[in-house]
Structures are given as C-alpha cells and as structure tokens.
Amino acid sequence: MLDSPESRTSAAQTGVELWDLSLNEFRARTSGSDPTPGGESVSAVTATLGCSLVQMALAVTTAAGTADVTARADMDAPLAAAKARGEELSERLAAGAGADVIAFENLMSAYRLPRSSEDERHTRRARIAQFSEAAAEAPMCLAETIAETVIFAAGILGQVKPLVASDVLAGADLLMGSYRAALHTVDVNLPAVEPAAAAEIVRRRDGTSARIEGASGQLAAQARQAAQAQKAATAQKTQKSQQTHHAQETR
C-alpha cells in the first residue's frame, strides 16, 4: 500500500528501470553500498527467471508438436491456456521488482521526520507504522504470486516434453528460494506494523506457506516418479541390448 498515486507510479518506473539494466549492471547495483535494490527486488527478479524457465518448457513442448492432427488439437488447448497463465504470472512477478525500492524509500522518509514535539512524534510514529505495513505488504504480495507460480509449475510438469521437465523443476527451485527470500523482507518489517494488520499478514503468510510447500512436495514426487521411470527404461534398454548382443554371438 503505497502512500499516493505518485508513489505507485514511481514504483512502476523503478521496476522498469531495474529490468532495463544489463545483468552486469544489476549485479553491481545489488552488491553496492546502496541498500536498494534489496531482498524483495532480487527475489522478484529471480522468481521471474524461474517462471521463465517454466514458460520455456511450455514453449518447447508447443513447438515440438505432433504429426497426429487429433492429438495435436487435444494438446494445443491446454498448452495455450498454460502459456497464457504463465505470461500473466511472469508479468506480475516482474512488476514486483521496483516495489521494494519505493517501500524502503518511503519508510526511510518516515524515520527522517522531525520529532521535536509530541505532535511531530505522533505523526512520525503513524507514518512509520503506515510505511512499515506497506514494506511488509509488498513482499507478501510477491510471495503469494510466487506460490501461485509454483502451484502452476506443479500442474504443468506432466504436460511438457520429458527433455525439458528438468527446466520446470529448476524454475520451481528458483521460485522456492525467491519465496523464502521475500518472506525475510516481510518478517523484518512486521514488528513496526499495527498489531491487527500484522496479524492479518501473518495469517496470509502461514496459509501461503502451506500451499507452496504442498506444491513443492507434489513437484518432488513427480520428479522421483520420472527418475524411476527413466531408470527403468534405461535398464530395459540395456537388457535388450545385451540380449541382442548375446544372440549375435551364439549364431
């Protein structure tokens, strides 16, 4: 919850600015002495890249297609819907890149307010609480979107070509790390948030964590099943090759 339309516009502009940087520039800015971009911005970037890997797996699967017209029609509709969903999630994740910068700047501006009189101290406390809530809300929203994306990845893993399933899993791992990183930004701002608002954010955090852990477990189970199937196929192929070789030797 940013303070004004101007702040929201500034946040959007900052997000665009971050995405316009080269990878080297982004790395240098992140590792510099300036506290922004911070954990939430970097989490948004890595989460977007994780989502991009999932999208790539879908794109490769769609491009591969099938010669069977009926099978192709059956495949196209769900893949098209999945691609549209992936694009929507990617845009939402990318938009979170600038929110951390604005939330931090707004919060710092509140801490810099004068506190000579009781009225000034009261105003300052209120502004700190307001912007602390905004600084917790932004990464919480990002975390919720990341959770949606992991759930999305778990849902499409079985639809993609086996050769790119590993990209879905890699993307999900990036998303899980980004999720945990975003929550650190949530937690560090909670102590200054009004109790009722903080309790609501904690409720959302706990519910989101349960959902994303469930999806992560589903992905892990699917990965194990795929690995076992691959192992069985390799063993079968090896056995068949040995049998063929033995048959040739006994002729």
Secondary structure, 3 states (H helix, E strand, C coil): CCCCHHHHHHHHHHHHHHHHCCHHHHHHHHHCCCCCCCHHHHHHHHHHHHHHHHHHHHHHHHHHCCCCHHHHHHHHHHHHHHHHHHHHHHHHHHHHHHHHHHHHHHHHHHHCCCCCCHHHHHHHHHHHHHHHHHHHHHHHHHHHHHHHHHHHHHHHHHHCCHHHHHHHHHHHHHHHHHHHHHHHHHHHHHHHCCHHHHHHHHHHHHHHHHHHHHHHHHHHHHHHHHHHHHHHHHHHHHHHHHHHHHHHHCC
